[in-house]
Amino acid sequence: MGEAIALTQQESGRKEKDLLGEAFVPADAYFGIQTQRAQRNFDLSGIPLHHFPQLVEALALVKLACARANNTLGFLNDSKTAAIEAAVKKILSGHYHDQFVVDMIQGGAGTSTNMNANEVIANIGLEQMGYAKGEYSHLHPNNDVNMSQSTNDAYPTAVRLSILLKHGDLVKALASLRDAFSAKGDEFADVIKMGRTQLQDAVPMTLGQEFKSFASTLTEDIDRIAGLSELLKEINLGGTAIGTGINTDPEYAKLAVNNLSELSGFEFKRASDLVEASSDMGAFVLFSGMLKRLAVKLSKISNDLRLLSMGPRCGLAEINLPAQQPGSSIMPGKINPVIPEAMNQVAYQVIGNDLALTMGAEAGQLQLNAMEPLIAYNVLESIRMLTQAMNMLKNRCIRGITANRDRCQELVDQSIGIITAVVPYIGYENSTRIAKAALESGRGVLELIREENLMSEADLSDLLKPDNMIAPQARRR
């Protein structure tokens, strides 16, 4: 009969039965025996399903969409359908989320998650009908709540929907961060500074151009992330176990998909090949790859902010990051760039999540991918962390950045890199000689050019105007 799961005080629980035998479930639990077994088996990440409210809501919406389809076809009576609908509405209003207790990482291709949802909805529904929890003869987790479904179509559909529900917050945070960089670009538009390549002086630019470039690179990802979300709207609901649709009515899949679209507000479509869609994780791979790309960009920007603010006396110190906390237990007065550092670490975690998801997607065999729980956990966690980290970066760093205008100008005046601007006027060989002499003597480039009368003062003054150093300019032929 299998191992019995017993409470310390059995009389405080209710007895339930499954394939492996009987077990006691806490009397106040809305989950049932299969959820309890899974909770005991999979104490892995410490992250239960309810850590992601959108996943709980998505599971509930899928169950309601299917119940309505079964009711329309005459397979689920009005009383049971109404009970399921009432249970789902309570879940959508924020109740009973704490009953979704299974670990996000689990064996069984998501069966434990699906049964957690089935049992909770059944027991809430039973109370709505006037019965006690566990009286499944009146509303059964498998026979009724899971009617015409398999974990293999209900669970991946719910995961896709949960990503779409979280997607809006991600894009909003990204757009808001982009706007904060753009605003700083406008604020710093007149601050001349040195650009750098390979950490060496290059040519002049403005601090505004630098911050506008941060905004531009993030703008690219807003549209791409939005576009990739469309791939998640193709679902295999109605395919049941392997995509053949066994145990469903010919009209069921269309009804269920249409119901889910109406309930969620997203325009879902049934995959053209349900067998292929039941095992393919390609949409998740692409979406996670886009999150990784965004993470890489955010980490690069954070590195730049740390470099530009290094100092305050012995580094570049071209910008000041807002001070958020003391930086050392031993060095008085030290302030660290903790917000960009935290952004870096989130980015590294997202990159790691993408690798784990990639390996999980590759590990599918034949008609199913049993690693879907890992895929779901990693993509949802990446979205959550990126959203929170971008809001942190915007609110606790970008908005408070100030420019050290005098320091930026000082570095331009001292730079050998300004020689590039005079190459069209005095030639590459003269410019190389002047640059070498400046390096060896410690004298300024402009001082040496004036000393050798290589350019008229009028031409030199015109060339050194800020506007003439940061964009293409017409010159005398």
HELIX and SHEET records of a PDB file:
HELIX    1   1 GLN A   10  SER A   12  5                                   3    
HELIX    2   2 ILE A   33  ASN A   41  1                                   9    
HELIX    3   3 LEU A   49  HIS A   51  5                                   3    
HELIX    4   4 PRO A   53  THR A   72  1                                  20    
HELIX    5   5 ASP A   78  LEU A   92  1                                  15    
HELIX    6   6 HIS A   97  GLN A   99  5                                   3    
HELIX    7   7 THR A  111  MET A  129  1                                  19    
HELIX    8   8 PRO A  141  VAL A  145  3                                   5    
HELIX    9   9 THR A  151  GLU A  187  1                                  37    
HELIX   10  10 LEU A  207  LEU A  228  1                                  22    
HELIX   11  11 SER A  229  LYS A  233  5                                   5    
HELIX   12  12 TYR A  252  SER A  264  1                                  13    
HELIX   13  13 LEU A  274  SER A  279  1                                   6    
HELIX   14  14 GLY A  282  LEU A  308  1                                  27    
HELIX   15  15 VAL A  338  GLU A  362  1                                  25    
HELIX   16  16 GLU A  372  ARG A  396  1                                  25    
HELIX   17  17 ILE A  398  GLY A  400  5                                   3    
HELIX   18  18 ARG A  405  GLN A  414  1                                  10    
HELIX   19  19 GLY A  417  VAL A  422  5                                   6    
HELIX   20  20 VAL A  423  ILE A  426  1                                   4    
HELIX   21  21 TYR A  428  SER A  441  1                                  14    
HELIX   22  22 VAL A  445  GLU A  451  1                                   7    
HELIX   23  23 GLU A  457  LEU A  463  1                                   7    
HELIX   24  24 PRO A  466  MET A  469  1                                   4    
SHEET    1   A 2 GLY A  13  ASP A  18  0                                        
SHEET    2   A 2 GLY A  21  PRO A  26 -1                                        
SHEET    1   B 2 ILE A 192  THR A 197  0                                        
SHEET    2   B 2 GLN A 200  THR A 206 -1                                        
SHEET    1   C 2 GLU A 234  ILE A 235  0                                        
SHEET    2   C 2 LYS A 269  ARG A 270  1                                        
SHEET    1   D 2 ILE A 319  ASN A 320  0                                        
SHEET    2   D 2 THR A 402  ALA A 403 -1                                        
END                                                                             
